[in-house]
């Protein structure tokens, strides 16, 4: 099941990228308010690329549901002795149901401003859960040196706090975009607004950057300790690089006001960051064994 779980993680990531393409090209309403049908038909007439993108996304997410279900049931049955596997399997299935309901409501309600934030939140949490479930199925262990245990545990606690802030930052950033608060600050017209007050938009924007600073400090702390004790060094560097890329792309969005292309890139980088961050936690919780090493 471990290899299939890795395949499920990749499949989930591709589904999120395709969903981002739907948002970037504004294809969310291409199939109308019919769900699970597209413009009243099971197989629509592909009149333009918007229909192709939205319909492809619907087919892909349906397949994703099947893959996640197989992964959850298979992991639960083959590793039922593991409490972590049991809980993560059930959580992945529960998040899949929530994600499906939110996606369906988003279509039926005509993609109201701000509502897509729930879609982003549950999809990112689903991705994190799939990564953790994959790591929980690993059998190889990497023991921690006894005299490193306290320092390593402290660095991972700092990372966990920073990663929780990163999840908060991602959801807040999605709300900033989908509520049209970003349009208010960037002075870009929109058809519908949830946030029309410039003051509220500025508060959301400021909170987003405060969270960014906390995430950066925690990532830097973890990178320093990771370099010192040689634990998850590659992941630590990758996480830091993606955090910096997130900040750079965010600044470029504000400066250029290119909310289509750059927002799409920002979402891809954010999703990659989420995968790497979840991998760090999964590696610590399920592969690093915090116990004494018996010396020969």
C-alpha positions as CSV (number, residue, x, y, z in Angstrom):
1,X,0.0,0.0,0.0
2,X,2.9,2.3,0.5
3,X,3.6,2.7,-3.2
4,X,-0.1,3.2,-3.9
5,X,-0.3,5.9,-1.2
6,X,2.6,7.8,-2.9
7,X,0.6,7.5,-6.2
8,X,-2.4,8.9,-4.4
9,X,-0.4,11.9,-3.1
10,X,0.8,12.7,-6.6
11,X,-2.8,12.3,-8.0
12,X,-4.1,14.6,-5.3
13,X,-1.5,17.2,-6.2
14,X,-2.3,17.1,-9.9
15,X,-6.0,17.5,-9.1
16,X,-5.2,20.6,-7.0
17,X,-3.2,22.0,-9.9
18,X,-6.0,21.4,-12.4
19,X,-8.4,23.0,-10.0
20,X,-6.1,26.0,-9.9
21,X,-6.2,26.1,-13.7
22,X,-10.0,26.3,-13.5
23,X,-9.8,29.3,-11.2
24,X,-7.0,31.0,-13.2
25,X,-8.9,30.7,-16.5
26,X,-12.2,31.6,-14.9
27,X,-13.7,28.3,-16.2
28,X,-15.6,27.5,-13.0
29,X,-19.0,28.4,-14.5
30,X,-18.3,26.9,-17.9
31,X,-20.6,23.9,-17.2
32,X,-23.3,26.1,-15.7
33,X,-25.0,25.3,-12.3
34,X,-25.5,21.6,-13.3
35,X,-23.6,19.1,-11.1
36,X,-22.5,16.4,-11.6
37,X,-23.6,17.1,-15.2
38,X,-22.1,19.7,-17.5
39,X,-24.6,22.1,-19.1
40,X,-27.3,19.4,-18.6
41,X,-25.4,16.6,-20.3
42,X,-23.2,13.8,-19.0
43,X,-20.8,14.5,-21.9
44,X,-21.1,18.1,-23.0
45,X,-20.5,19.8,-26.3
46,X,-16.9,21.1,-26.2
47,X,-17.6,24.5,-27.6
48,X,-14.6,26.3,-26.0
49,X,-11.6,25.6,-23.9
50,X,-13.4,26.7,-20.7
51,X,-15.8,23.8,-21.0
52,X,-12.8,21.4,-21.7
53,X,-11.0,22.6,-18.6
54,X,-14.0,22.5,-16.2
55,X,-15.2,19.2,-17.5
56,X,-11.7,17.7,-17.3
57,X,-11.5,18.9,-13.7
58,X,-14.7,17.2,-12.8
59,X,-13.7,13.9,-14.4
60,X,-10.3,14.1,-12.7
61,X,-11.7,14.9,-9.2
62,X,-14.2,12.0,-9.6
63,X,-11.2,9.6,-10.3
64,X,-9.4,11.2,-7.4
65,X,-12.3,10.2,-5.1
66,X,-12.1,6.6,-6.3
67,X,-8.3,6.6,-5.8
68,X,-8.5,8.1,-2.3
69,X,-11.2,5.7,-1.3
70,X,-9.2,2.7,-2.4
71,X,-6.1,4.1,-0.6
72,X,-8.0,4.7,2.6
73,X,-9.7,1.3,2.7
74,X,-6.5,-0.6,1.7
75,X,-4.4,1.2,4.3
76,X,-7.0,0.6,7.0
77,X,-7.3,-3.1,6.2
78,X,-3.6,-3.9,5.8
79,X,-2.4,-1.7,8.7
80,X,-5.3,-1.8,11.1
81,X,-2.8,-2.5,14.0
82,X,-1.5,1.1,13.6
83,X,-3.6,3.7,15.3
84,X,-2.2,6.5,13.2
85,X,-3.0,4.7,9.9
86,X,-6.6,4.0,11.1
87,X,-7.2,7.6,12.1
88,X,-5.5,9.1,9.0
89,X,-7.4,6.7,6.7
90,X,-10.8,7.7,8.2
91,X,-9.8,11.4,8.1
92,X,-8.8,11.2,4.4
93,X,-12.2,9.6,3.7
94,X,-14.0,12.3,5.7
95,X,-12.2,15.1,4.1
96,X,-13.0,13.6,0.7
97,X,-16.7,13.8,1.5
98,X,-16.4,17.4,2.7
99,X,-14.4,18.4,-0.3
100,X,-17.0,16.8,-2.7
101,X,-19.9,18.5,-0.9
102,X,-18.1,21.9,-0.9
103,X,-17.2,21.5,-4.6
104,X,-20.8,20.6,-5.5
105,X,-22.2,23.5,-3.5
106,X,-19.7,25.9,-5.2
107,X,-21.1,24.9,-8.6
108,X,-24.7,24.9,-7.6
109,X,-24.5,28.3,-5.9
110,X,-22.7,29.8,-9.0
111,X,-19.3,30.2,-7.4
112,X,-20.2,33.0,-4.9
113,X,-17.4,35.3,-3.8
114,X,-15.5,33.9,-0.9
115,X,-17.0,30.5,-1.0
116,X,-14.1,29.0,-2.9
117,X,-12.0,29.6,0.3
118,X,-13.6,26.4,1.8
119,X,-12.7,24.5,-1.4
120,X,-9.0,25.6,-0.9
121,X,-9.0,24.9,2.8
122,X,-10.4,21.3,2.5
123,X,-8.3,20.5,-0.5
124,X,-5.1,21.6,1.2
125,X,-6.0,19.7,4.4
126,X,-6.7,16.6,2.2
127,X,-3.3,16.9,0.6
128,X,-1.6,17.1,4.0
129,X,-3.5,14.1,5.3
130,X,-2.6,12.0,2.2
131,X,1.1,12.9,2.7
132,X,0.9,12.0,6.4
133,X,-0.9,8.7,5.6
134,X,1.8,7.8,3.1
135,X,4.5,8.4,5.7
136,X,2.6,6.4,8.4
137,X,2.9,3.3,6.1
138,X,6.7,3.5,6.0
139,X,8.4,0.6,7.7
140,X,12.0,1.9,7.8
141,X,13.1,3.8,10.9
142,X,15.7,6.5,11.4
143,X,16.6,6.6,15.1
144,X,17.7,9.8,16.7
145,X,21.0,10.1,18.7
146,X,20.2,10.3,22.4
147,X,22.1,13.5,23.0
148,X,20.3,15.1,20.1
149,X,16.7,14.2,21.1
150,X,15.9,17.3,23.0
151,X,17.2,19.8,20.5
152,X,15.6,17.9,17.6
153,X,12.3,17.8,19.3
154,X,12.4,21.5,20.0
155,X,13.2,22.3,16.3
156,X,10.3,20.2,15.1
157,X,7.9,21.8,17.6
158,X,9.0,25.2,16.2
159,X,8.4,23.9,12.7
160,X,5.0,22.5,13.6
161,X,3.9,26.0,14.9
162,X,5.3,27.6,11.8
163,X,3.5,25.1,9.6
164,X,0.2,25.6,11.3
165,X,0.6,29.4,10.7
166,X,1.4,28.5,7.0
167,X,-1.9,26.6,6.7
168,X,-3.6,29.7,8.3
169,X,-1.8,32.0,5.9
170,X,-2.8,29.9,2.9
171,X,-6.5,29.9,3.9
172,X,-6.4,33.6,4.7
173,X,-4.7,34.2,1.3
174,X,-7.4,32.3,-0.5
175,X,-10.1,34.3,1.3
176,X,-8.2,37.5,0.4
177,X,-8.4,36.5,-3.2
178,X,-11.8,34.9,-3.5
179,X,-13.6,37.5,-1.4
180,X,-12.3,40.1,-3.9
181,X,-10.5,41.9,-1.1
182,X,-7.4,41.7,-3.3
183,X,-9.4,43.5,-6.1
184,X,-10.2,46.3,-3.6
185,X,-6.6,46.9,-2.6
186,X,-5.2,46.5,-6.2
187,X,-8.1,48.6,-7.6
188,X,-9.1,46.0,-10.1
189,X,-12.8,45.8,-11.0
190,X,-14.7,42.6,-10.2
191,X,-18.3,41.4,-11.0
192,X,-19.1,40.4,-7.4
193,X,-17.5,41.4,-4.0
194,X,-17.8,39.9,-0.6
195,X,-15.3,42.4,0.9
196,X,-15.8,46.0,-0.3
197,X,-14.2,47.9,2.6
198,X,-10.6,49.0,1.9
199,X,-10.0,49.0,5.7
200,X,-11.0,45.4,6.1
201,X,-9.1,44.4,3.0
202,X,-6.0,46.0,4.5
203,X,-6.4,44.2,7.8
204,X,-6.6,40.9,6.0
205,X,-3.6,41.7,3.9
206,X,-1.6,42.8,7.0
207,X,-2.5,39.6,8.9
208,X,-1.4,37.6,5.9
209,X,2.1,39.2,6.0
210,X,2.3,38.9,9.8
211,X,1.7,35.1,9.3
212,X,4.4,35.1,6.6
213,X,7.0,36.5,9.0
214,X,6.2,33.9,11.6
215,X,6.4,31.1,9.0
216,X,9.7,32.4,7.8
217,X,11.2,32.6,11.3
218,X,10.1,29.1,12.1
219,X,11.4,27.7,8.8
220,X,14.7,29.4,9.3
221,X,15.0,28.0,12.9
222,X,14.2,24.5,11.6
223,X,16.8,24.9,8.8
224,X,19.5,25.9,11.2
225,X,18.8,22.9,13.5
226,X,18.4,20.6,10.5
227,X,21.8,21.6,9.2
228,X,23.3,21.1,12.6
229,X,22.0,17.6,13.3
230,X,21.5,16.4,9.6
231,X,17.9,15.5,9.9
232,X,15.6,16.2,6.9
233,X,18.1,18.7,5.5
234,X,16.9,18.4,1.9
235,X,13.3,18.9,2.9
236,X,14.3,21.8,5.2
237,X,16.0,23.6,2.3
238,X,13.1,22.9,0.0
239,X,10.6,24.2,2.5
240,X,12.6,27.4,3.0
241,X,13.0,28.0,-0.7
242,X,9.3,27.6,-1.3
243,X,8.5,29.9,1.5
244,X,10.7,32.6,0.0
245,X,9.2,31.9,-3.5
246,X,5.7,32.4,-2.0
247,X,6.8,35.8,-0.6
248,X,8.4,36.9,-3.9
249,X,5.4,35.9,-6.0
250,X,3.1,37.6,-3.5
251,X,5.1,40.9,-3.9
252,X,5.1,40.6,-7.7
253,X,1.3,40.2,-7.6
254,X,1.0,43.5,-5.7
255,X,3.5,45.3,-7.9
256,X,2.4,44.1,-11.3
257,X,-1.3,43.6,-10.5
258,X,-1.1,40.4,-12.6
259,X,-3.7,38.5,-10.6
260,X,-4.3,35.8,-13.2
261,X,-0.9,34.3,-14.1
262,X,1.0,35.2,-10.9
263,X,-1.9,34.0,-8.7
264,X,-1.8,30.7,-10.5
265,X,1.9,30.4,-10.0
266,X,1.4,31.4,-6.3
267,X,-1.1,28.6,-5.8
268,X,1.2,26.0,-7.4
269,X,4.1,27.1,-5.2
270,X,1.8,27.1,-2.1
271,X,0.7,23.6,-2.9
272,X,4.3,22.4,-3.2
273,X,5.1,24.1,0.1
274,X,2.2,22.3,1.7
275,X,3.5,18.9,0.4
276,X,7.0,19.5,1.6
277,X,5.8,20.8,5.0
278,X,3.6,17.8,5.5
279,X,6.6,15.5,4.5
280,X,8.7,17.1,7.2
281,X,6.0,16.3,9.8
282,X,5.4,12.9,8.4
283,X,9.1,12.1,8.5
284,X,9.4,13.2,12.1
285,X,6.3,11.6,13.4
286,X,6.6,8.3,11.6
287,X,10.2,7.7,10.6
288,X,12.4,9.3,13.3
289,X,12.2,7.2,16.4
290,X,12.8,9.2,19.5
291,X,14.5,6.5,21.5
292,X,18.0,5.5,22.7
293,X,20.3,3.7,20.2
294,X,21.8,0.5,21.4
295,X,25.5,0.7,20.6
296,X,27.3,-2.5,19.5
